[in-house]
Amino acid sequence: MTEHLPVSVRAPRRVPLVGRHAELRVLAGHVRGAQAQDGPGGAVLLAGEPGIGKTRLLDRLARTCPEHLVVGIAGVRSQARLGFAALHGLLRPFLGGLDTLPPPQREALGAAFGLVSGGTADRYLAGLATLTLLADAASVRPLLVLVDDAQWLDPESADVLGFVGRCLHGDAVALVLAGRDDRDGPDPFDGIPVLSLTGLPPADARDLLAANSAGRIDPAVAGRIAAETGGNPLALLRLTRTLTAEQLSGGAPLPVALPVPGRLRAHFLRRVRALPADTRTLLLLMAAAAPRESAERWRAAGYLGIAAHAADAATAAGILTREHAAGFRHPVFRSAVYWGAEAADRRLAHAALAAVTDPVRAPDRRAWHRAEAAVGPDAEVAGELEAAARHARADGGPAAEATFLLRAAELSPTDRVPRFLAAAHAHLALGNPASAQAAVDRAETELGPEDALLRARVRQTRTRVDLHRARLTDVLLAERARTELAAAGEQARTPAEPADRALTHREREVARLAAGGVLNADIAGRLFISVSTVEYHLGKVFRKLGVTSRRQLTTVLDAEARLP
């Protein structure tokens, strides 16, 4: 089955195309060469993984060629066994010229499309007929043929289009095919030039994230998302919807492995699932371990009785690199392996990593692996997580503190309410009232009829959350009132700033730079402090001013600057 004109309806226009300038120049040059009939025109195959942006490039190319007649089809997997179906969809606009074809070509194409009885659908003659029909159409107006999802074309149509692509010379016909880069078996497009489409560069990936996120995205978070998705646009866009605002803004930690869309995961898992069981387990250990835990993953493999040579099969399959410290060749493999595994297997991997992690040198990582391996309440693990939260607080890491406390509360057989409330306070310190509210709500569900004291603490914490949210609203309302008074020729009087809201000199320096769009690393360089110190000061600024994003911080500081 195929999709008919125009191909552009396949690409959602609400998402802008970011980057891809070099690829668009190559494609545009290819089309111009075909139109001139003396340049490097003909056919080109745009190859890449799912979600990499092949359809968007076809869409943009179609829109930038107004002088061309644009025809297009897209393969559909469910009908890839219907012989010549895709070719019929492509040539339908030109079948009026069928009678002008030489008799052998006419009979072959008619037999392929079921228009005549008794004929033979010879692929070579069908290819010649296709070439003739396209060349005749291009003699009136330059022709641009776009074929998307070429991996799902029926074999007969793929063979004919491959033949046509190799024979296009001196005709004003440009053929652009787009398909995945892992086709199994004989390649019908062999001999056609390939333009490989890789992930977006980090700067373009960050721009795409920023353009499609409702709130602020922390630069470090954007960097990790870009790295772990390999710049795949589909994965980038999906993560702006699946991750919470707190995670995107850096207020809450990201998952062990970032989730990727199902079809992208399935694409990468195909090679993984063909590997031996020990190799798959080794890959899961590598996916569950943090990047800095390279030694632990090999010790965990030994703990489970897996030899180091189990990595050889994954290396041969192109999943791992051949370097000494082997890693995933494509970053999406990590996410695909982790989230494609059964929950019980993920717990086994984390348990093995916890067993080999030094409880003295890395107690926090060990506690987190033990928590990920837990299947129910566990007082010992909850205690370790609470200790990890204290370490994070001492190191100026409120996001990690909040995460450890929340997981400690979830795993606590008893004393769940105080830990949920502690997590709420940590989120408030981080400037995330929504997450704090959620923690308070969970604490309230744990209250019993005799918990009068705890109920009072829950009410007190809820009041703190409400006050925190009200601060930003008050500032914005005050700014609106000041504007209205100025329009009436009056001047607003400025009350004294509350002591707990006043910023220190250093905090105000950090706040002004952050509100001006300066990245944390650059702020650290300008003020000669560490990045972690910048994050610590920003956390305090957000808490004092009652804001949750840099955009809100800019609004508040601008409003305060205009007050007399």
HELIX and SHEET records of a PDB file:
HELIX    1   1 VAL A    7  ARG A   10  5                                   4    
HELIX    2   2 HIS A   21  ALA A   36  1                                  16    
HELIX    3   3 LYS A   54  ARG A   63  1                                  10    
HELIX    4   4 ARG A   77  GLN A   79  5                                   3    
HELIX    5   5 ALA A   85  LEU A   91  1                                   7    
HELIX    6   6 ARG A   92  THR A  100  5                                   9    
HELIX    7   7 PRO A  103  ALA A  112  1                                  10    
HELIX    8   8 ARG A  123  ALA A  138  1                                  16    
HELIX    9   9 ALA A  150  TRP A  152  5                                   3    
HELIX   10  10 PRO A  155  CYS A  167  1                                  13    
HELIX   11  11 PRO A  202  ALA A  211  1                                  10    
HELIX   12  12 PRO A  219  THR A  229  1                                  11    
HELIX   13  13 PRO A  233  THR A  242  1                                  10    
HELIX   14  14 ALA A  245  LEU A  248  1                                   4    
HELIX   15  15 GLY A  262  VAL A  272  1                                  11    
HELIX   16  16 ALA A  277  ALA A  288  1                                  12    
HELIX   17  17 SER A  294  TYR A  303  1                                  10    
HELIX   18  18 ALA A  308  ALA A  310  5                                   3    
HELIX   19  19 ALA A  311  ALA A  316  1                                   6    
HELIX   20  20 VAL A  332  GLY A  340  1                                   9    
HELIX   21  21 ALA A  343  VAL A  356  1                                  14    
HELIX   22  22 PRO A  363  ALA A  373  1                                  11    
HELIX   23  23 ALA A  379  ALA A  394  1                                  16    
HELIX   24  24 PRO A  398  LEU A  411  1                                  14    
HELIX   25  25 ARG A  416  LEU A  430  1                                  15    
HELIX   26  26 PRO A  433  THR A  445  1                                  13    
HELIX   27  27 ALA A  452  ALA A  487  1                                  36    
HELIX   28  28 HIS A  505  ALA A  515  1                                  11    
HELIX   29  29 ASN A  520  LEU A  527  1                                   8    
HELIX   30  30 VAL A  531  LEU A  545  1                                  15    
HELIX   31  31 ARG A  550  ARG A  562  1                                  13    
SHEET    1   A 5 LEU A  69  ALA A  74  0                                        
SHEET    2   A 5 LEU A 143  ASP A 148  1                                        
SHEET    3   A 5 VAL A 173  GLY A 179  1                                        
SHEET    4   A 5 GLY A  42  ALA A  47  1                                        
SHEET    5   A 5 VAL A 194  SER A 196  1                                        
END                                                                             
